[in-house]
Amino acid sequence: MQIVTDSGMDLSETDSAGLDIHTLPLRITLNGKTYVGGKDIDYVTFYQILTDTGAFPITSQPSPGDFADLYRELAKTDPDILSIHISSGLSGTCNSARLGAQMVPEAHVTILDSKTLSGPLGWQVQAAAHAMRTGWVMGDIIKLVDQIRENQQTLFTLGDLKYLIHGGRISHLKGLLASMLNIKPIIGVAKDDGKYYNWGQAPTLRRAIHRMADIVAQKFSQNIPLRIQFIHGNNMEGVNLLKERIASMFDCVFDETLPVAPVLGAHTGPSVVGIAAAPLYIFEKSGLNLLHTEKVTA
């Protein structure tokens, strides 16, 4: 069996070490130049260009032909392929994967819609890759990935709505009104359709970050230890504020903090701060070596 994903996933080098994961890149066009996500431009350069120029990036998913070429090549070694991708509610990548799989009848491709993105997608891919290496059968791997997806919560906030507006992720009118009022939205990723939805808002980014921690406390019992992943564009100050508040509320393990991949940061901008949370037992009970983390006791 082989694992395929896309560059809408964020996974640290520590968590991906030794895992055989095939990643198809999304592309970013910025200032008239097209970059291959995860290869041609690093996050530091990307966010610096956004800050310096105010340019709006455009992203595009891999084509069905890109997927077909990869599946065809992988099928020469092993025809059983599990392909896990960024939410179909946010990108057409899953559909491209399905169309690509239809072009390669010699490959037995199972497509999973992660219904999420970034670090939470990384959790699903990491678990699948470890389970595959341990010899799990496809059905059991899918059950594990489904459990992770159904039990994780993803939230983010940002100081500037212009990137979400330009990328069509929120309506121009709503975004304009929020910007005029200087409101900072708190955005979640819905588990049923994988689309963004509004959890609420706050008058400042600092208050929005505090509110995100409160939402996590509403979603999970404080008696349940959590696995936590922080993500950001170029806003470690916001991450540290959120991390301090979460650590005071929960027993948890912190994954390595990750910068949001440029293909995702194109829609959120440098100010974004996000958190993914899930019960720790979901990962521990699998018996797989999924945690390379910093443990914190509230």
Secondary structure by P-SEA (a helix, b strand, c coil): cbbbbcccbbbccccccccbbbbbbbbbbcccccccccccccaaaaaaaaaaccbbbbbbcccaaaaaaaaaaaaacccbbbbbbccccccaaaaaaaaaaaaccccbbbbbccccccaaaaaaaaaaaaaaaacccaaaaaaaaaaaaacbbbbbccccaaaaaaaccccaaaaaaaaaaccccbbbbbccccbbbbccccccaaaaaaaaaaaaaaaccccbbbbbbbbbcccaaaaaaaaaaaaaccbbbbcccccccaaaaaaccccccccccccaaaaaaccccccccccccc
